[in-house]
Amino acid sequence: MAVPDTFRDLVLEKLEPIGDIQVRAMFGGYGVFESGSMFALMAGSGLFFKVDESNRSTYEEAGSKQYGRMPYFRVPESVLEDSGTLQDWARISVTVGRAASKNKKK
């Protein structure tokens, strides 16, 4: 799904304080990376953070939906609107993304 430029730019602006954020076009949307590790994706007007057993329940309790069969869950609108909370959730997903990258390299 195409991602509106305004949505992409807003997300990047809000995530900038957490580190070296970069996006790459993929899957018809964008993969979002911090220091080379993918921790999020954007599709349509949705932001999806990477999950594992450490943070999955947070998304399930918030009623978030999984992105297909991939280990990404939609970030709730209430979190998107609160930059501090968004950055907290993103930092956890960065850790999840880094762990997944390490496991792939083994």
C-alpha positions, -999 to +999 in steps of 0.1 A: +000+000+000+013+034-009+023+056+020+013+092+019+044+115+020+029+136+048+024+104+069+059+092+063+074+126+071+053+129+103+064+095+115+101+102+108+099+135+126+084+119+157+110+091+156+140+112+150+150+115+187+154+078+191+185+074+169+197+070+133+163+065+116+163+056+079+135+044+056+138+021+026+111+015+000+099-021+003+067-041+002+049-012-015+055+009+017+086+015+037+109-004+061+120+017+090+155+011+103+176+023+133+213+019+128+207-007+101+182-029+120+146-029+108+121-023+136+090-009+119+072-007+086+048+017+071+019+006+048-009+029+037-015+052+067-004+027+092+028+023+113+037-012+124+063-020+151+082-052+153+072-075+181+083-106+199+072-122+231+086-093+251+061-068+238+034-086+219+009-085+248+010-047+248-003-046+212-028-073+218-042-055+248-045-023+228-065-042+201-038-038+175-038-060+144-009-080+131+005-071+096-003-103+078+019-131+091+048-108+097+060-100+133+047-065+132+016-050+149-001-017+141+007+012+164-026+025+179-037+061+169-035+071+206+002+062+206+009+079+173-005+111+187+017+110+218+054+115+207+068+104+241+048+071+242+055+065+205+093+069+211+091+045+241+073+018+220+098+024+192+128+019+215+114-015+225+109-024+189+144-013+180+157-038+207+135-065+192+147-057+157+184-058+168+179-092+185+162-105+153+191-093+132+217-110+155+197-142+153+198-141+115+236-137+115+242-168+136 
